[in-house]
């Protein structure tokens, strides 16, 4: 069964991608990795909102 990655998983992935971007050998690769990191950070925010909404539901 598939488990949704946690907010922390997405943040860790974003940090890993940002480190890779710093070491990238071309501008194209650097920008692609930065966009991927940004997407991971946005995913972390969405997961955080989902988790918060679940906590507000009764029962």
KAURRA-V627851 format. One record per run of one state. SS is the DSSP state (hx for helix, st for strand, lp for the rest). FROM is the first residue (numbers start at 1). TO is the last residue. If there is no record, write none. Layout:
# KAURRA-V627851
SS_FROM_TO / SS_FROM_TO
This chain:
# KAURRA-V627851
lp_1_6 / hx_7_23 / lp_24_26 / hx_27_56 / lp_57_59
